[in-house]
């Protein structure tokens, strides 16, 4: 469950939230619109046919070049590579968008023909008796569940992996369109259809080879359990969790793969406008890297500040040099350096006797007089009857009871109480330096 505070935090830091259905259908997407220029969308909607043909050629050329590389690197089909290369050259001579679609369809048919004997799904041995035979192989990209004219409703696990990954790539293409200020529904290669993002599908053509290479590597590098896929009552094969989570982890990769092509389309349309439209690069940050190059000629990494070296002073106290000892160069001690650099030992220190100072004689003075006696203290007033007295007849400020010399116990008596303290009775005391 995602709270509103979490959605607000994702919006503030620029994170898109995508909620998918069990079949990969996006139920909710949230992304920052980014560039919001109505003039760019008007140019996109009113683009002439020659502009649409130029954009179509560019997108399909990227796709077919990627298929040619995969046919050589992963499918080991050099003849298919030659066929796709020839069709790519013929794409430059296409006069209409429809002709470009026909050339691309022929190249895709030749490309997927090379999948028959090279791509398969490996299941665990304990599950081989529980799965259909057609689940382990690739027959065709088209599904027999829809009459063989579309790839929707996959009937095999391989096509289910492709369809789910294509859907994730389409979502990233749609987010790229929104970031650049383009309308995802106004395409050039795909016709306008209700409830379909045609421009997002146009951009998806450029990253299909990357998605297919990922699926091929996935099927060759792991063994799938039976519960990784399920077959619905109508025969459609679906991918289940946690395999769907692993496929979704590739979405940042697809976003980075389509970024440059999406910006190319936006900049090409901006050049056609009668008004000056800025051409930002929020997806690839090319403008920022160009404005902030590094010293070694390579563009600086976007989004991260270059690390700076800091010098710190050591807070540990310096170690005092050990005093010299004649046994430093004995057997077992490490050498102190080359003989030429060694310093001779200092001479032994002999303590010298300190002279005793002679007291100077004092000059004779007058004879010393005897010390003067202190003057006698004046007699104070006699204590009154209301003033308490101690055993000596004096008044005690720390004692509030009356006592007589004959009735108070003596200090040396075993039953005498301890002397009272003035601080214990709340009276101020004078500090005499004793604690």
N, C-alpha and C positions, 0 to 999 in steps of 0.2 A: 504494500500500500504506500503510495507516494503522497506526502502531505503538500499543502499549498506552499508552506515555507520552503520545502525542498525544490518545488518548481520555480519559485521566485529566485532562489539561490542559483539554480541552473541558468535562468535567464540572465542574471546579473553577470555571470562569468562566461556567458556565451556557449553554453552546452545545450545541444538540441535533445529533447526528450522524445523518444519514438516508442509507441505502444503497438505491438504486432499481434495479429490473430494467430491461431494455431497453424494456419496455412501460410503465414507470412504476409497477409494483407495488412497494410498499415491502418490502424484504428485512430491513432492520434499522433500528430507530429507538431512540435513547437520549435521554431527557429527564429532568429532575429532576421527581419527582412533585409538588413544590410543597406544596399544602395536602393533608394526609392526615387526614381526619376521616371515620370510618366512619358517623357519624350523618347526614352529608350524603348519602352513597351510599345509606343505608337509606331516607331520604326520597325520593330519586330513584327507587328501585326500587318503593316503595309509594305513589307519587303517585296520587291519585284521577283519574278521567276528566276532571273539570272543570279540574284543573290542567294536564293534558296538552292540553286544548283551548285553554286560555289561552296556553300556550307555542307551540302550533301556529299560532294566529292571529297572534301577534307575529312569528314567523319568516317566515310567508308574506306578511304585510303588507309587511315590509321588501323581500322579493324582488319582489313585484308592483309596488311603487312604483318600484323600480329599473328594471324592464322598461318601465314607462310613460315614464320619462325617456329611456331609450335609443331607444324608438320615435319620439320626437320629435327627439332630438338627432342620432342617427346613422342612423336608418332612414328618416326623413322620411315617417312614416306617422301622421298625426294621427288618422285613424279607428281605427287599432289602439290608440293611446293612450287614446281615449275608451272603447273596449271594455274595456281592462284596468282603467281607473279605475272603471267600473261594477261589474266583478267584484270589485274590491277592497272596494267598499262593501258588496257582498253577503256578503263573507267575515265581516263582523262579525255577521251573523245566522245563521251556521252553528251547528247544534246539536251536531254530533258531529265527531270528527276525520275521519271518512270523508267527510262533506259538504265539509269544508275542502279535502280532497285533490281532490275533483271540481271545485271552483271553481278551484283553482290549475291543474289540468290544462287546463281550458278557456282560461284566460288564457295559458298557455305555448303552446298550439297557435296561438292568434291571434298571439302575439308572433313565433314562428318562421316564420309565413307571410310576414312582412314581410322575411325574409332572402332570399327567392328571387331577387328582381331587384336587390338592393342589395349583396349580399356575394358576392365571388368571389375566386379565388386567381390571382394573376398569375405566370406562369412566364416564364423567359427565352425569347426567340424561337428560339434555337438548339435548345431542347428541346421545342418545341411538337409536333414530329412524333413524339416518343418517349413521350408521355404519353397516357392515355385521355381521351376528351372529357369524361367526368363528373368528372374531377379538378378542373376549373376552376370548377365551379358548386356551388351548394348546393341540393339537392333536398329533403331532409327530415332531421329530427333522428334519426329512427328508422333503424336499419340493416336493409337487406334480407338481410343474412347471417344474422340471427337471426329471420327471419319477420316483421319489421316491428313487433315489440312492445317492442323495447328499443333503446337507443342504444349498446349495447356492440358491440365489433368494428366499428369505423368503416370505411366503404367509400370515403370521400372524404378528402382532406387537411384540409378544414375541420373535419369531425367528429373527425379524428385530433388536430388542435390543441386542440379543445374537450375531448376526453376526457383528453388528457395534462395539460392545465391544471387540469381538475377534480380529477384525482388528486393533483396537487401541493397544491391547496387543501384537499382532504380530509385530507391529512397534517397541515397546519397546524391544522385543526380538531381533529384527534385530540390533537395536542400541547397545544392550549388546554384541552381537557377534562382531561388529566392534570395540567396546572399548577394548575387550579382544584379538583382533588380529585374530579372527576366520573368516572363510568364511561362510557367512549366507546361501549360496546355497548348501553346502555339508553337508547333513544330514545323520542320521543313522536310525531313525524310518521311516521317509518319504523318498520315493524313489526320485531319481534325476529326475527333470522335468524342462523343459524349462520355464524360467521366473517365477520361484518359489523359495522362500527362504526356503529350506527344513529344515535346522538346526534351523531357527527361529520358524518354526512350531513344531519342536521337543521340543524346550524349552517352547512353548506355552502350551503344554500338562500339564506342572506342575502348571500353574496358571489358568487353566480353572475352577477348583472348586471355586477359589476366585472370578472370573468374574461372575460365575453363582450365587453365593451367593449374590453378589451385585445386580444382576438383580431381584432375588426373593424378596429381601428386597425393591427394588424400586417399584415393582408392588404391593406390599402389603402396602406401606406407602403413596401412593399418588394416586390422581385421574387424569387421563390424559384427556385433551381436544381432540376434533376431529382433530384439525389442528396439533397435535403433530406427526401424521403419514400421509402418502399419498400413494395412490395405483397407480402405473404406468399403462399404457395401456396393458402391457403384464401380469399384475397381481402381479408384484413384489411390496412388501410393503417396503417403505423407512421411515427412521426416519428424522424428520425435525428439524430445529433450532427453539427455543433455546435448545431443548432437546439434540441435538447433542453436544452443548457446555457443558452441564452438564456431559455428558458421557466422553467427552475429559478431563474434570478436574480430572478424575480418573487415568490418564496415569502415573503420578508419583507413585501412589500406585502399579500399575502393574510392574513398573520398579524396585521398591524395592522388590516385591515378587519374581521376576525371577532372581535377582542378584546372590544369593547364588548358585542356580542350574547352571547358566551359568559359574560361576567361577569353579564349580566342574568339569564340562566337560572340560574346558580349562586346568585345572591342571592335570586331568587324561590323557589327550593327551600329555601334556608336560612330564609326567613320562615315556611315551613310546618312546620318542625320544632318539636317540643315542648321541645327543649333549645336553649339559647342558642348559636348557631353564629356564629362571626366571619365577616364578609363582606369579605375582603381584595380588593384590586384589583392583583394582580401583573402583569396584562397591559397595562392602561391607566395604572396608577399614578395613578388619580384621587385616592385618599386622600392620597397624598404631595403632589400638586400643590395640593390644597385646604389642607393643613396648612402649606405653605411658599409662600404667594403672593408675588408680586413687588410692588414699590412702585407700579407703573403699573397695577395691577389685573388684569394677565394672569397666568395660572398659570406658575410657573417651569418650565423644561424639565427633565424627569426624566432622571436619569443623568448630568447634567453640572453642574458647579459654575459658578455665575455668575462671569464674569471679574472680577477685581479689578485696579484700577489701582494701579500701583506707581511710586513716584518714585525715580529713580536720580540720584545725584550724578555730575556729569561729572568724569572723571579727567584730562581734558586741562588743561594749565596755562593760566591766564588770559593773554590777550594784553596786552602792555604798550602803553600809549597812545603813539602816534607823537609825537615832539617837534614843536612848532609851527614852521612855516616861513613866511616871508612870501610864498612862491610858492604857498601852498595855494589861494588864491582866484584864481589866474591862469587864463588861458584854457585850457580843457580839463579843469580840475579840477571835481569835482562841488560843487554849492553846499552850504554847511554849514548852512543853515537860513534862516529869515526874518531880515531886517536887525535887527529889534528884539531878537531872541534872541541875536544874535552878540555875543561878548565882545570888548572891545578887546584888541589884542595887547599883551603885557607889554613894558615898556621894555627896550631893549637892555642887556645886562649888561656892565659895564666892569670888567675885572679891576683890583683894588686891590693896590698893592705891600705885601708883608708886611714888617713891621719886623724888623730883624736883632737878635736878643737880644744884649745886652752881658754878657760874662762878669764875674761878681763876683770882686773881688780876694780872695785867700786870706790869712789872717793869717800873719805870719812865725813860723816854728817853729825848732827846734834844727837845727844843720847835719847834713846827711845823712852817715851813716857808710858806709864801704866795705862791700861785700857780704862775708859770712862765707864762708870756704872750707869745702867739705865735709870731714868727718873721713875720714882714710884707712881703707880697708877692711882688716880683719884678714886676715893670711895664712892660707890654708887648708892642710890636710894635703897632703903630697906625693902625687901619684897613684901608685897601686900598679902592679905589673907586669901584673896581670890586667885593669886598667881600660883600655879603649881610649882613645886620645888623638887629637886632631885635629892639624892642622899647627902649631898654636900651642902644643901641649903640654897642652891641657885635655881632660878627658874629655867624650865626646859621648854623651848618653843615647840618641840616635837611631841610633847606629852600634854594631854588635855585633862589628865586626872590629877588630883592633889595627892601628894605623898609627903611623908615626913621622914627625917633621917632615921628615926627609930623603927618605923613600920615597913620601909622598903627593903627587900632582901639585898644583900651585898653581891657584888659581881663574882666573888670567889665562892659563893655558896653554891652547893650542887643543885638547889632548886631555883636559882635565879634565872629569869627569862632572858633570851638573847636581847642585845641592845637594839632599840628601834631605829629605823632609818627614816630620815625626813622625806626621802622620795617615796617610801612605801606608804606614807600618810597623805601624799598629795602636795607637799610643800616644795617650793623651788630649792634647789641645792646649788652650791658653787663648785665648779670643777677644780679639783686640786691636782689634776694630772694623774691620779690613780684610777685604774679601771678594774 
